[in-house]
Amino acid sequence: MTYLIALLPLILVCATAVAVMLGIAWQRHHASTVLTAVVGLNLALLSLVAVHQVAPFETLLVAVDGLAIFGAVLVLVSTLACATLAHAYLEHYRGPREEFYLLLLCAAAGGLVLVSSRHMATLFFGLELLSMPLYGMLAYAFHERRSLEAGIKYLVLSAAATAFLLFGMALAYAQTGRLDLAGLTAGLGEGGGAWGLAGAGLILVGLGFKLSLVPFHLWTPDVYEGGPGPAATFLASASKVAVVIVLLRLVIESPAFAHVGVHQILAVLAFASMLIGNLLALTQANLKRLLGYSSIAHFGYLLVALVVAEGLAVETAAVYLVMYVVTTLGAFGVVTLVSSRDISGDAAALHHYRGLFWRRPYLTAVLTVALLSLAGIPFTAGFIGKFYIVALGVEAGRWWLVGGLIVGSAIGLYYYLRVMVTLYLVEPGMQRHDAPHDWGTRAGGVVVLGLAALVVLLGVYPTPIIEWAAALGVAHG
Amino acid sequence: MEIAFYLSGLVAVLATLGVISNTNPVHALLYLIVSLIAVALVFFSLGAPFAGALEIIVYAGAIMVLFVFVVMMLNLGEAVVAQERAWLRPRTWLGPALLAGVLLVTLVGTLWRGDIGLVIEGETLTAKAVGTLLFGPWLLIVELAAILLLAALVTASHVGRLRPPEKPPTDRESGARKEAS
């Protein structure tokens, strides 16, 4: 019984996916499909309260503890936001719309597995279940060249990354003969040994690809640009959160990841991601590409917490993740809403946003708040997250990383401000891309407005999140 | 048993090299079948006959034959007969046949020694053991695999649609235009 309650969110999400599938088979209806998906996700979110009562709960394959619940909340909230945004986005899509929600629910199930995995098998299956539907979601508008290109690019590169991951697991298994995290930890002993270290490195490559850390980042801008808005939103939020949480678990618990060499590699990856991500974003004239590069930089910042991996590391990572997810959902949500009436690809080029303020003042305000938060301006959520990272880096004496973060933020400010200036320029001519008139009263609009309010609220009053994260830090630190 | 393991491992590596270095898809697939059978033999020698049998039935049997048929069907026509004749030259089939011969010798040699339950170390994993493990503690994985296949199927059926969605009517932007003007 405890087992069932602990897995209740996963069961509910999978059941919803099956229900959506049966609904499609019976009769296609966009609104009721969305309703089923949203109700299922909300029930899963509610069931986390029951899960909280039985946590921590461990089996051979999954560990339902504080970190897992935290990750599940973020994944489910991002999926909910994506589902509502997809409703607005797909309304004008000609062709089958309902499969998108089925894929979205499957991907959410993968995220839920991943955040609670404590076994290489669940790690692998979670990661695959997260990526596999994403191929379909990214290539959803497959009659458009860019969308198809995004899907195929992600499919091929993701398969290569998965091969690295599997090889890493095989090496770790060769040394210890175990696949569960506890067994690996016991088998590898102090420092890990040569095979264990090689395995850890290869696993890091596989996960680094999903997080688009710098040497493995080449797919990010194309996929973000080509994929439909809601798919790119999911990729930027839920999928990354789940992978970060699993990486956090590995770094904290596995001795092979606690090795000095692995830490140095992590530090180099973090430093490179911060600088290169921000530098590449400088010259972008496309908002989705720009957000893609900026997400590379943000995961560079987040890696600082994993490099330090002691003291407040878990708390910092948790706070930063919340801030990042809320902000990213807001920014991508606006892009999705603006693109939702468009028929030939997403509105992503910066000139589409020229003078948006004079037509859609509130929507522009949301995007402005999100961009300010990404830049880390005080009184927004992003500032709190960045403050935590800097504090952690300074306390651990990682001056290179702190320096990289400061330089990166300075560069970041420039291109975020460039976008903001574009939004408020007076636009003389006609404008092709626009959100629907009544966007503010639709579900997607309400979600975006709520996210913007949350960004400001968390920036001014972050105490609840910090307390939650601190509790995680005590449990896992 | 170690000899069988290393021999079939060597065959697997050589056959896989043949797969990636071959320019003709059918020849490459022929090598791939040999490689899969060699891997199956590796499984047998490690004491996992169930995995070995599955490897042969599912991979070398079902999937590979499907591959070969599809590849062959793709280039039907008059030229195909001449092509087939050209393929029957010894230098084409000698490589895979040689590797398969090594596998056969290994297999027969192992069987000659009697005891079929012989493994390198540990105990033989029977189908029953695999089944109780898979539907006991690993049930979650089986269910996840099911969802994964569902997602893959939906993706494939969606992207594989023959007809792209109809072109939308041209007057769909009128709302935005009015607003802007």
Interface residues (C-beta under 8 A of the other chain):
Chain A: L7 C14 A17 M21 T59 L60 L61 V62 H92 Y93 R94 G95 P96 E99 L102 L103 C106 A107 A109 G110 V113 A121 T122 F125 G126 E128 L129 M132 P133 Y135 G136 A139 Y140 F142 H143 L148 G151 R341 I343 R359 M430 Q431 R432 H433 D434 P436 H437
Chain B: P137 W138 L140 I141 E143 L144 A145 I147 L148 L150 A151 A152 V154 T155 H158 V159 R161 P164 P165 E166 K167 P168 R172 E173 G175 A176 R177 E179 A180 S181
